[in-house]
Amino acid sequence: MKLKMYHDSNCPYSRKVLIIAAEHGLDDIFDFVSPFTPEGLEGITRENPLAKMPALVIKPGFAIFDSRVICRYVDTLADQSNSFYPEESSELWQALRYEALGDGMVDAAIFARQELTRPADKHMAERMKKQLGKVDEGLACLEREIDMLEASMTIGSIATSNALAYLDFRWPQIDWRDGHPRLAEWYAQIKVRPTFAEHDFVESDLLVKKLAAATQ
């Protein structure tokens, strides 16, 4: 039986889950539901108290949420000899550290972008500057520590590459490759990996329609 997952094609946190599943050959385990329909919104509000995607219903009446939890769950469904969570303690903490960094960069990029959706006279320039500063610091850290990312494919490398993909998707005006040559080279290689390329970001028609309706 497939697992119901609240997801949309422009959600960076959902993309992490899809990449993990694809890497394990588990692409077909999901039954996707968009939260941008009335029925989907009602469902995700009922299944996840936070009403945020992704949320994965793993048994009737019980959903898990937050991409970090879902990724770990999906990883357990596969052969653990190919796990993206290292067994060795120091390597595991390193992988989880990079996952937190990648997710944090996405968080900051989303918060900054929210300012762009406000009327021009309501923009909070300092807030945007602060959030994009976090992105800049994250990029600098990844450039400095690229050797660790290159060492092996883990949840950390998936999350950090996902953050870079999200910057290309939502912040194309940020030329993050300039000044981060080793990071750019690493990303150029990982982005063409089939499981990454097959789950590239796609603008959500349902989200566009929802936003358009809200402005009428």
C-alpha positions in Angstrom: 0.0 0.0 0.0 1.3 3.5 -0.9 2.0 6.1 1.7 0.1 9.4 1.5 2.4 12.3 1.4 1.4 15.9 1.4 3.8 17.5 -1.2 4.1 20.0 -3.9 6.6 20.4 -6.7 8.1 23.7 -5.4 8.7 22.5 -1.8 12.4 22.1 -1.1 11.8 20.0 2.0 9.7 17.6 0.0 12.4 17.4 -2.6 14.8 16.0 0.0 12.4 13.2 0.7 12.0 12.4 -3.0 15.7 12.2 -3.6 16.3 9.9 -0.7 13.5 7.6 -1.9 14.7 7.7 -5.5 18.3 6.9 -4.4 16.9 3.8 -2.7 14.6 2.8 -5.7 11.5 3.6 -3.7 10.0 6.2 -6.1 6.6 4.5 -6.2 5.8 4.3 -2.5 4.0 7.7 -2.4 0.5 8.8 -3.1 0.9 12.6 -3.4 -1.6 15.1 -2.1 -1.2 18.8 -2.6 -2.1 21.0 0.3 -3.1 23.8 -2.1 -6.5 22.3 -2.8 -9.4 22.7 -0.3 -9.4 18.9 0.3 -5.6 18.8 0.7 -5.6 21.7 3.1 -8.2 20.1 5.2 -6.3 16.8 5.2 -2.9 18.2 6.1 -4.4 20.3 8.9 -6.0 17.2 10.3 -2.9 15.0 9.8 -0.2 17.5 10.9 -0.9 19.9 13.7 1.5 22.3 12.1 -0.2 22.1 8.7 3.1 22.1 6.9 4.5 19.9 4.2 5.9 17.4 3.8 3.8 15.2 6.0 3.8 11.4 5.5 1.0 9.2 6.7 2.7 5.9 7.7 -0.3 4.3 9.2 -4.0 5.2 9.4 -4.4 8.2 11.7 -0.6 8.7 12.2 1.5 11.0 10.2 5.2 12.0 10.6 6.3 15.4 9.6 9.4 17.6 9.1 11.6 16.5 6.3 14.4 15.4 8.6 12.1 12.9 10.3 10.6 11.7 7.0 14.0 11.3 5.3 15.2 9.1 8.2 12.0 7.0 8.0 12.3 6.5 4.3 16.0 5.5 4.7 15.0 2.8 7.1 12.8 1.2 4.5 15.8 0.3 2.4 18.9 -1.9 2.7 20.8 -0.3 5.5 24.1 -1.1 3.9 23.2 1.8 1.6 22.0 4.1 4.3 22.6 7.8 3.9 23.1 8.0 7.7 26.6 6.8 8.5 27.0 4.2 11.3 30.2 5.7 12.7 29.3 8.4 15.3 31.5 11.2 14.1 30.5 10.7 10.5 26.8 10.7 11.5 27.1 14.0 13.4 28.9 15.5 10.5 26.2 14.4 8.1 23.5 15.7 10.4 25.4 19.0 10.8 25.4 19.5 7.0 21.7 18.6 6.8 20.9 21.3 9.4 23.1 23.8 7.5 21.3 23.0 4.2 17.9 23.2 5.7 18.8 26.4 7.5 19.9 28.0 4.3 16.6 27.1 2.7 14.8 28.5 5.7 16.6 31.8 5.4 16.1 32.0 1.6 12.3 31.4 2.1 12.1 34.0 4.9 13.9 36.6 2.7 11.7 35.8 -0.3 8.6 36.4 1.8 9.6 40.0 2.0 9.4 40.3 -1.7 5.7 39.2 -1.6 4.8 42.2 0.6 3.8 45.6 -0.9 6.9 47.7 -1.6 6.2 50.1 1.2 6.0 47.2 3.6 9.4 45.6 2.8 11.6 45.1 5.8 15.0 45.6 4.2 16.9 44.7 7.4 15.1 41.5 7.8 15.9 40.5 4.2 19.5 41.5 4.6 19.8 39.4 7.8 18.4 36.3 6.2 20.4 36.6 3.0 23.4 37.1 5.2 22.8 33.6 6.7 22.8 32.2 3.1 26.1 33.9 2.4 27.7 32.5 5.6 26.4 29.1 4.7 27.9 29.3 1.2 31.2 30.4 2.7 31.2 27.5 5.2 30.4 24.9 2.4 33.2 26.3 0.2 35.7 26.0 3.1 34.6 22.5 4.0 33.9 21.1 0.5 36.4 18.2 1.1 34.0 16.8 3.7 31.1 17.0 1.4 33.0 15.3 -1.4 34.0 12.4 0.8 30.7 10.5 0.6 27.0 10.8 -0.3 25.0 11.4 2.9 21.9 13.1 4.0 24.2 16.1 4.5 25.3 16.3 0.9 21.7 15.8 -0.2 20.4 18.7 2.0 23.2 21.1 1.1 22.8 20.4 -2.7 19.1 20.9 -2.2 19.7 24.3 -0.8 21.8 25.3 -3.8 19.1 24.1 -6.1 16.6 26.2 -4.2 18.8 29.3 -4.6 18.9 28.7 -8.4 15.1 28.2 -8.4 14.0 31.1 -6.2 17.0 33.5 -6.1 18.5 33.3 -9.6 19.7 36.9 -9.1 22.2 35.6 -6.5 25.3 34.5 -8.3 26.5 32.2 -5.6 28.9 30.4 -7.9 31.0 33.6 -8.0 33.4 33.3 -5.1 32.6 29.7 -4.4 34.4 27.8 -7.2 34.9 24.5 -5.5 31.3 24.4 -4.2 30.1 25.2 -7.7 32.2 22.4 -9.2 30.9 19.9 -6.7 27.3 21.0 -7.3 27.7 20.8 -11.1 28.5 17.1 -10.7 25.8 16.2 -8.2 23.0 18.1 -9.8 23.1 15.9 -12.9 22.9 12.7 -10.9 19.6 11.1 -12.2 17.8 11.1 -8.9 18.5 14.8 -8.4 17.8 15.9 -12.0 14.5 13.9 -12.1 13.3 15.9 -9.1 14.1 19.4 -10.2 11.9 22.2 -8.9 8.8 22.9 -10.9 6.6 25.9 -10.3 3.3 24.8 -8.8 0.2 25.7 -10.8 -2.0 25.1 -7.7 0.2 27.5 -5.7 0.1 30.2 -8.4 -3.7 29.9 -8.6 -4.0 30.1 -4.8 -1.8 33.3 -4.7 -3.7 34.8 -7.6 -7.0 34.2 -5.9 -5.7 35.8 -2.7 -4.9 39.1 -4.4 -8.3 39.5 -6.1 
